[in-house]
Amino acid sequence: MRSIYDFSKKLKELNDAQNYLETLSYFKKNKINFNDQEISKNAYIISDMLKACRYTNNFSIALKFLESYKISINPSVDKKILIQYGWLLYSW
């Protein structure tokens, strides 16, 4: 993995292809290449992970994901994350 951008781009590609289980697996295998802060500051990664969790019915994993990366849902969070979080709750 070269950069956080490449990592984020690959997650998006997997989600766009509706390979949600593969998105989760890819994240799990490759997250070690980046520190927690790099991941938690990337709204694209967070929103893609929430989306993948929603479409695979992994609601508790989504909440653990948010907790482990210390992402609190509040009005100042990036809109992409809020939208995916809203859909996650709706689907749950």
TIGULO-627689 format. One record per residue: x, y, z of N, C-alpha, C in turn; residue number from 1. Coordinates in Angstrom, 1 decimal. Example, Ala and Ser with C-alpha at 12.3 -4.5 7.8 and 13.67 -1.06 7.14 Angstrom:
% residues 2
- n_x | n_y | n_z | ca_x | ca_y | ca_z | c_x | c_y | c_z | k
- 13.2 | -5.7 | 7.8 | 12.3 | -4.5 | 7.8 | 13.2 | -3.3 | 7.8 | 1
- 12.8 | -2.2 | 7.1 | 13.7 | -1.1 | 7.1 | 12.9 | 0.0 | 7.9 | 2
//
This chain:
% residues 92
- n_x | n_y | n_z | ca_x | ca_y | ca_z | c_x | c_y | c_z | k
- 0.8 | -1.2 | 0.0 | 0.0 | 0.0 | 0.0 | 0.9 | 1.2 | 0.0 | 1
- 0.6 | 2.1 | -0.9 | 1.5 | 3.3 | -1.0 | 1.0 | 4.4 | -0.1 | 2
- -0.2 | 4.8 | -0.1 | -0.6 | 6.0 | 0.6 | -2.0 | 5.8 | 1.1 | 3
- -2.4 | 6.7 | 2.0 | -3.8 | 6.6 | 2.6 | -4.8 | 6.9 | 1.5 | 4
- -4.4 | 7.7 | 0.5 | -5.2 | 8.0 | -0.7 | -5.5 | 6.7 | -1.5 | 5
- -4.5 | 6.0 | -1.7 | -4.6 | 4.7 | -2.5 | -5.5 | 3.7 | -1.7 | 6
- -5.3 | 3.7 | -0.4 | -6.1 | 2.8 | 0.4 | -7.6 | 3.2 | 0.4 | 7
- -7.8 | 4.5 | 0.5 | -9.2 | 5.0 | 0.4 | -9.8 | 4.8 | -0.9 | 8
- -9.0 | 5.0 | -2.0 | -9.5 | 4.8 | -3.3 | -9.9 | 3.3 | -3.6 | 9
- -9.1 | 2.4 | -3.1 | -9.4 | 1.0 | -3.3 | -10.7 | 0.6 | -2.5 | 10
- -10.9 | 1.1 | -1.3 | -12.1 | 0.8 | -0.6 | -13.3 | 1.3 | -1.3 | 11
- -13.2 | 2.5 | -1.9 | -14.3 | 3.1 | -2.7 | -14.6 | 2.2 | -3.9 | 12
- -13.6 | 1.8 | -4.6 | -13.8 | 0.9 | -5.8 | -14.5 | -0.3 | -5.4 | 13
- -14.1 | -1.0 | -4.3 | -14.8 | -2.2 | -3.8 | -16.3 | -1.9 | -3.5 | 14
- -16.5 | -0.8 | -2.8 | -17.9 | -0.5 | -2.5 | -18.7 | -0.1 | -3.7 | 15
- -18.1 | 0.6 | -4.7 | -18.8 | 0.9 | -5.9 | -19.2 | -0.3 | -6.7 | 16
- -18.4 | -1.3 | -6.6 | -18.7 | -2.6 | -7.3 | -19.6 | -3.5 | -6.4 | 17
- -20.0 | -3.0 | -5.3 | -20.9 | -3.7 | -4.3 | -20.3 | -5.0 | -3.8 | 18
- -18.9 | -4.9 | -3.6 | -18.2 | -6.0 | -3.0 | -18.0 | -5.7 | -1.5 | 19
- -19.0 | -5.6 | -0.8 | -19.0 | -5.1 | 0.6 | -18.2 | -6.0 | 1.5 | 20
- -18.3 | -7.3 | 1.4 | -17.5 | -8.2 | 2.2 | -16.0 | -8.0 | 1.9 | 21
- -15.7 | -7.9 | 0.6 | -14.4 | -7.7 | 0.2 | -13.8 | -6.3 | 0.8 | 22
- -14.7 | -5.3 | 0.8 | -14.3 | -4.1 | 1.4 | -13.8 | -4.2 | 2.8 | 23
- -14.6 | -5.0 | 3.6 | -14.3 | -5.2 | 5.0 | -13.0 | -6.0 | 5.2 | 24
- -12.9 | -7.0 | 4.3 | -11.7 | -7.8 | 4.4 | -10.4 | -7.0 | 4.0 | 25
- -10.6 | -6.2 | 2.9 | -9.4 | -5.4 | 2.5 | -9.0 | -4.4 | 3.5 | 26
- -10.0 | -3.8 | 4.2 | -9.6 | -2.9 | 5.3 | -8.9 | -3.6 | 6.4 | 27
- -9.4 | -4.8 | 6.8 | -8.8 | -5.5 | 7.9 | -7.4 | -5.9 | 7.6 | 28
- -7.1 | -6.3 | 6.3 | -5.8 | -6.8 | 6.0 | -4.8 | -5.6 | 5.8 | 29
- -5.2 | -4.4 | 5.4 | -4.3 | -3.3 | 5.1 | -4.3 | -2.2 | 6.0 | 30
- -5.1 | -2.2 | 7.0 | -5.2 | -1.1 | 8.0 | -3.9 | -1.0 | 8.8 | 31
- -3.1 | -2.0 | 8.9 | -1.9 | -2.0 | 9.6 | -0.8 | -1.1 | 9.0 | 32
- -1.0 | -0.8 | 7.7 | -0.1 | 0.1 | 7.0 | -0.2 | 1.6 | 7.4 | 33
- -1.2 | 1.9 | 8.2 | -1.6 | 3.3 | 8.6 | -1.8 | 3.4 | 10.0 | 34
- -1.6 | 4.5 | 10.6 | -1.9 | 4.7 | 12.0 | -3.3 | 5.1 | 12.2 | 35
- -3.8 | 5.0 | 13.4 | -5.2 | 5.2 | 13.7 | -5.7 | 6.6 | 13.3 | 36
- -4.8 | 7.6 | 13.5 | -5.1 | 9.0 | 13.2 | -5.3 | 9.2 | 11.7 | 37
- -4.5 | 8.6 | 10.9 | -4.6 | 8.7 | 9.5 | -6.0 | 8.2 | 9.0 | 38
- -6.4 | 7.1 | 9.6 | -7.7 | 6.5 | 9.2 | -8.8 | 7.4 | 9.7 | 39
- -8.7 | 7.7 | 11.0 | -9.8 | 8.5 | 11.6 | -10.0 | 9.9 | 11.0 | 40
- -9.0 | 10.4 | 10.4 | -9.1 | 11.8 | 9.8 | -9.6 | 11.7 | 8.3 | 41
- -9.8 | 10.5 | 7.8 | -10.2 | 10.3 | 6.4 | -11.7 | 10.0 | 6.3 | 42
- -12.5 | 11.0 | 6.0 | -13.9 | 10.9 | 6.0 | -14.4 | 9.9 | 4.9 | 43
- -13.6 | 9.7 | 3.8 | -14.0 | 8.8 | 2.8 | -13.9 | 7.3 | 3.3 | 44
- -12.8 | 7.1 | 4.0 | -12.6 | 5.7 | 4.6 | -13.7 | 5.4 | 5.6 | 45
- -14.0 | 6.4 | 6.5 | -15.0 | 6.1 | 7.5 | -16.4 | 5.9 | 6.9 | 46
- -16.7 | 6.7 | 5.9 | -18.1 | 6.6 | 5.3 | -18.1 | 5.3 | 4.5 | 47
- -17.0 | 4.9 | 3.8 | -17.1 | 3.6 | 3.0 | -17.2 | 2.4 | 4.0 | 48
- -16.5 | 2.5 | 5.1 | -16.6 | 1.4 | 6.0 | -18.0 | 1.3 | 6.6 | 49
- -18.6 | 2.4 | 7.0 | -20.0 | 2.4 | 7.5 | -20.9 | 1.8 | 6.5 | 50
- -20.7 | 2.2 | 5.2 | -21.6 | 1.7 | 4.1 | -21.4 | 0.1 | 4.0 | 51
- -20.2 | -0.3 | 4.0 | -19.9 | -1.8 | 3.9 | -20.5 | -2.5 | 5.0 | 52
- -20.4 | -2.0 | 6.2 | -21.0 | -2.6 | 7.4 | -22.5 | -2.7 | 7.3 | 53
- -23.1 | -1.6 | 6.8 | -24.6 | -1.6 | 6.6 | -25.0 | -2.6 | 5.6 | 54
- -24.4 | -2.7 | 4.5 | -24.8 | -3.7 | 3.5 | -24.5 | -5.1 | 3.8 | 55
- -23.7 | -5.3 | 4.8 | -23.4 | -6.7 | 5.2 | -24.1 | -7.0 | 6.5 | 56
- -24.9 | -6.1 | 7.0 | -25.6 | -6.3 | 8.3 | -24.7 | -6.4 | 9.5 | 57
- -23.6 | -5.8 | 9.4 | -22.6 | -5.8 | 10.5 | -22.7 | -4.5 | 11.4 | 58
- -23.9 | -4.3 | 11.9 | -24.2 | -3.1 | 12.6 | -23.3 | -2.9 | 13.9 | 59
- -23.1 | -4.0 | 14.6 | -22.3 | -3.9 | 15.8 | -20.8 | -3.6 | 15.5 | 60
- -20.4 | -4.2 | 14.4 | -19.0 | -4.0 | 13.9 | -18.8 | -2.5 | 13.6 | 61
- -19.8 | -1.9 | 12.9 | -19.8 | -0.5 | 12.6 | -19.6 | 0.4 | 13.8 | 62
- -20.4 | 0.1 | 14.8 | -20.3 | 0.8 | 16.1 | -18.9 | 0.6 | 16.8 | 63
- -18.4 | -0.6 | 16.7 | -17.1 | -0.8 | 17.3 | -16.0 | -0.1 | 16.5 | 64
- -16.2 | -0.1 | 15.2 | -15.3 | 0.7 | 14.3 | -15.2 | 2.1 | 14.7 | 65
- -16.4 | 2.7 | 14.8 | -16.4 | 4.2 | 15.2 | -15.8 | 4.4 | 16.6 | 66
- -16.1 | 3.5 | 17.5 | -15.5 | 3.6 | 18.8 | -14.0 | 3.4 | 18.8 | 67
- -13.5 | 2.4 | 18.1 | -12.0 | 2.2 | 18.1 | -11.2 | 3.3 | 17.4 | 68
- -11.8 | 4.0 | 16.5 | -11.2 | 5.1 | 15.8 | -11.6 | 6.5 | 16.5 | 69
- -12.3 | 6.4 | 17.6 | -12.7 | 7.6 | 18.3 | -13.4 | 8.6 | 17.5 | 70
- -14.4 | 8.1 | 16.7 | -15.2 | 9.0 | 15.9 | -16.5 | 9.2 | 16.6 | 71
- -16.7 | 10.4 | 17.0 | -18.0 | 10.8 | 17.6 | -18.9 | 11.4 | 16.6 | 72
- -20.2 | 11.0 | 16.6 | -21.1 | 11.6 | 15.7 | -21.7 | 12.8 | 16.3 | 73
- -21.5 | 13.9 | 15.7 | -22.0 | 15.2 | 16.1 | -22.1 | 16.1 | 14.9 | 74
- -22.8 | 17.3 | 15.0 | -23.0 | 18.2 | 13.9 | -21.7 | 18.6 | 13.1 | 75
- -20.6 | 18.5 | 13.8 | -19.3 | 19.0 | 13.1 | -18.6 | 17.9 | 12.3 | 76
- -19.2 | 16.7 | 12.3 | -18.6 | 15.6 | 11.6 | -18.9 | 15.8 | 10.1 | 77
- -18.0 | 15.3 | 9.3 | -18.1 | 15.5 | 7.8 | -19.5 | 14.9 | 7.4 | 78
- -20.1 | 15.6 | 6.4 | -21.4 | 15.2 | 5.9 | -21.4 | 13.8 | 5.4 | 79
- -20.4 | 13.3 | 4.7 | -20.4 | 11.9 | 4.2 | -20.5 | 10.9 | 5.3 | 80
- -19.9 | 11.2 | 6.5 | -20.0 | 10.3 | 7.6 | -21.4 | 10.3 | 8.2 | 81
- -21.9 | 11.5 | 8.4 | -23.3 | 11.7 | 8.9 | -24.3 | 10.9 | 8.1 | 82
- -24.2 | 11.1 | 6.8 | -25.2 | 10.4 | 5.9 | -25.1 | 8.9 | 6.0 | 83
- -23.9 | 8.3 | 6.0 | -23.7 | 6.9 | 6.1 | -24.1 | 6.4 | 7.5 | 84
- -23.9 | 7.2 | 8.5 | -24.3 | 6.8 | 9.9 | -25.8 | 6.8 | 10.0 | 85
- -26.4 | 7.8 | 9.4 | -27.9 | 7.9 | 9.3 | -28.5 | 6.6 | 8.6 | 86
- -27.9 | 6.3 | 7.5 | -28.4 | 5.1 | 6.8 | -28.2 | 3.8 | 7.6 | 87
- -27.0 | 3.8 | 8.3 | -26.7 | 2.6 | 9.1 | -27.8 | 2.5 | 10.2 | 88
- -28.1 | 3.5 | 10.9 | -29.2 | 3.5 | 11.9 | -30.5 | 3.1 | 11.3 | 89
- -30.8 | 3.7 | 10.2 | -32.1 | 3.4 | 9.5 | -32.2 | 1.9 | 9.2 | 90
- -31.1 | 1.3 | 8.7 | -31.1 | -0.1 | 8.3 | -31.1 | -1.0 | 9.5 | 91
- -30.6 | -0.5 | 10.6 | -30.5 | -1.4 | 11.8 | -31.9 | -1.5 | 12.3 | 92
//
